[in-house]
Amino acid sequence: PYTTLFRSISGNVTITGSTAGNLLIAGVSASYYGVASSVTDNAGNIYTSVPSSTSTDGTFGTSIWYCNNCLGGATIVTVTFSTAIGEGTMAVYEFSGQNTGSVVDSANTSTGSGTAAISATLTPSVTGELLIAYAVNGTSGITSVTSPWVLIIPSGSAAGSAYYLNPPISAQQATFNYPSGSSYATSIAAFLPPSSGPNPAVATSMFLVF
């Protein structure tokens, strides 16, 4: 995952040039009432959002955006918000080996309060799926995520992203642990593998704080 830090109405992440036909996923968080309104890149790819989540106190939220069968050569991914934000983060992943048709199996969100930001539960419908989760709370410094999820965060960030490749067909959720309690918001999505061939694999990833 690729990273940076900004406080404005938009921010961007520089990535290694995308490979045509891969799956690009951008997880986004924003504080102080900003909502991600679009994700774009310099190759002209079109990103679609799955359901977004806003914390119970309304001050920050998360969303997951994806582009399937992407165009090659994208090196800058940009998120734009509905208004200037206090702080935002974006994690950009590129996966190879995804389903080239309808790629989203399911998606959901959760909110709550405490030292653990607990995602909603998803159950993959087939073997070989890819799960992505994104969490943010009002404190800083995610310390861990439940195994076997792989955590991607910048140092001291209140937000973090994690992925899980090839989970079993059973209820799955991610728990992000924080050193102190606060209200939180999470988003989680499951992406389908191809009908034949290798399962999805991480091609590259970046995380940005702004």
Long-range contacts (C-beta under 8 A, 24 or more apart in sequence): 1-91, 1-92, 1-93, 1-152, 1-161, 1-205, 1-206, 1-207, 2-91, 2-92, 2-204, 2-205, 2-206, 2-207, 2-208, 3-89, 3-91, 3-154, 3-206, 3-207, 3-208, 3-209, 4-208, 4-209, 4-210, 5-87, 5-154, 5-208, 5-209, 5-210, 6-88, 6-208, 6-209, 6-210, 7-84, 7-85, 7-86, 7-87, 7-88, 7-210, 8-84, 8-85, 8-210, 9-34, 9-80, 9-81, 9-83, 9-84, 9-85, 10-78, 10-79, 10-80, 10-81, 11-78, 11-79, 11-88, 11-90, 11-208, 11-210, 12-76, 12-77, 12-78, 12-79, 12-208, 13-76, 13-77, 13-90, 13-92, 13-206, 13-207, 13-208, 14-75, 14-76, 14-206, 15-74, 15-75, 15-76, 15-77, 15-92, 15-94, 15-204, 15-206, 16-75, 16-94, 16-204, 17-72, 17-73, 17-74, 17-75, 18-43, 18-45, 18-70, 18-71, 18-72, 18-73, 18-74, 18-75, 18-94, 19-70, 19-72, 19-94, 19-96, 19-203, 20-70, 20-71, 20-72, 20-73, 21-69, 21-70, 21-72, 21-100, 22-69, 22-70, 22-94, 22-95, 22-96, 22-98, 22-203, 23-66, 23-67, 23-68, 23-69, 23-70, 23-94, 23-95, 23-96, 23-98, 23-103, 23-130, 23-191, 23-200, 24-66, 24-67, 24-70, 24-74, 24-77, 24-92, 24-93, 24-94, 25-64, 25-65, 25-66, 25-67, 25-92, 25-93, 25-94, 25-95, 25-132, 25-191, 26-64, 26-65, 26-66, 26-77, 26-79, 26-90, 26-91, 26-92, 26-93, 27-62, 27-63, 27-64, 27-65, 27-90, 27-91, 27-93, 27-132, 27-134, 27-161, 27-187, 28-62, 28-63, 28-64, 28-65, 28-79, 28-88, 28-89, 28-90, 28-134, 29-60, 29-61, 29-62, 29-63, 29-88, 29-89, 29-90, 29-134, 29-136, 29-158, 29-159, 29-185, 30-60, 30-61, 30-81, 30-85, 30-87, 30-88, 31-59, 31-60, 31-85, 31-86, 31-87, 31-88, 31-136, 31-158, 32-59, 32-60, 32-85, 32-86, 32-87, 33-58, 33-59, 33-83, 33-85, 34-81, 34-82, 34-83, 34-84, 34-85, 34-86, 34-88, 35-61, 35-63, 35-81, 35-82, 35-83, 36-63, 36-65, 36-79, 36-80, 36-81, 36-82, 37-80, 37-81, 37-82, 38-79, 38-80, 39-65, 39-77, 39-78, 39-79, 39-80, 40-77, 40-78, 40-80, 41-67, 41-74, 41-75, 41-76, 41-77, 41-78, 42-74, 42-75, 42-76, 43-70, 43-71, 43-72, 43-73, 43-74, 43-75, 44-71, 45-70, 45-71, 45-74, 50-104, 50-107, 50-187, 50-189, 51-107, 51-108, 51-109, 51-187, 52-109, 52-187, 53-109, 53-110, 53-111, 53-185, 53-186, 53-187, 54-111, 54-185, 55-111, 55-136, 55-137, 55-138, 55-183, 55-184, 55-185, 56-111, 56-112, 56-113, 56-183, 57-138, 57-183, 59-138, 59-183, 60-136, 60-137, 60-138, 60-158, 60-185, 61-136, 61-185, 62-109, 62-134, 62-135, 62-136, 62-159, 62-185, 62-186, 62-187, 63-134, 63-187, 64-107, 64-132, 64-134, 64-187, 64-188, 64-189, 66-103, 66-104, 66-189, 66-191, 68-98, 68-99, 68-100, 68-103, 69-100, 70-94, 87-158, 87-209, 87-210, 88-209, 88-210, 89-136, 89-154, 89-157, 89-159, 89-207, 89-208, 89-209, 89-210, 90-207, 90-208, 90-210, 91-134, 91-152, 91-161, 91-205, 91-206, 91-207, 91-208, 92-205, 92-206, 92-207, 92-208, 93-132, 93-161, 93-163, 93-202, 93-204, 93-205, 94-202, 94-203, 94-204, 94-205, 95-130, 95-191, 95-200, 95-201, 95-202, 95-203, 96-198, 96-200, 96-201, 96-203, 97-193, 97-194, 97-197, 97-198, 97-199, 97-200, 97-201, 98-130, 98-191, 98-192, 98-193, 98-194, 98-200, 99-191, 99-192, 99-193, 99-194, 99-195, 100-194, 102-192, 103-191, 103-192, 104-189, 104-190, 104-191, 104-192, 105-129, 105-190, 105-191, 105-192, 106-189, 106-190, 107-187, 107-188, 107-189, 107-190, 108-187, 108-188, 108-189, 109-185, 109-186, 109-187, 109-188, 110-185, 110-186, 110-188, 111-183, 111-184, 111-185, 111-186, 112-183, 112-184, 113-181, 113-182, 113-183, 113-184, 114-181, 114-182, 114-184, 115-177, 115-178, 115-179, 115-180, 115-181, 116-175, 116-176, 116-177, 116-178, 117-175, 117-176, 117-178, 117-184, 117-185, 117-186, 118-173, 118-174, 118-175, 118-176, 118-186, 119-173, 119-174, 119-175, 119-176, 119-186, 119-187, 119-188, 120-173, 120-186, 120-188, 121-171, 121-172, 121-173, 122-171, 122-172, 122-173, 122-188, 122-189, 122-190, 123-169, 123-170, 123-171, 123-172, 124-167, 124-168, 124-169, 124-172, 124-190, 125-169, 125-190, 125-192, 126-169, 126-192, 126-193, 127-166, 127-168, 127-169, 127-193, 127-199, 128-166, 128-193, 128-199, 128-200, 129-166, 129-167, 129-190, 129-191, 129-192, 129-193, 129-200, 130-163, 130-164, 130-165, 130-166, 130-190, 130-191, 130-193, 130-200, 131-163, 131-164, 131-165, 131-167, 131-172, 131-174, 131-188, 131-189, 131-190, 131-191, 132-161, 132-162, 132-163, 132-188, 132-189, 132-191, 133-161, 133-162, 133-163, 133-164, 133-173, 133-174, 133-176, 133-186, 133-187, 133-188, 134-159, 134-160, 134-161, 134-162, 134-186, 134-187, 134-188, 135-159, 135-160, 135-161, 135-174, 135-176, 135-184, 135-185, 135-186, 136-160, 136-184, 136-185, 136-186, 137-176, 137-178, 137-182, 137-183, 137-184, 137-185, 138-182, 138-183, 138-184, 139-178, 139-179, 139-180, 139-181, 139-182, 141-178, 141-179, 142-176, 142-177, 142-178, 143-177, 143-178, 143-179, 144-176, 144-177, 145-174, 145-175, 145-176, 145-177, 146-173, 146-174, 146-175, 149-174, 151-176, 152-205, 152-207, 153-207, 154-207, 154-208, 154-209, 157-209, 159-209, 161-207, 163-202, 165-199, 165-200, 165-201, 165-202, 166-199
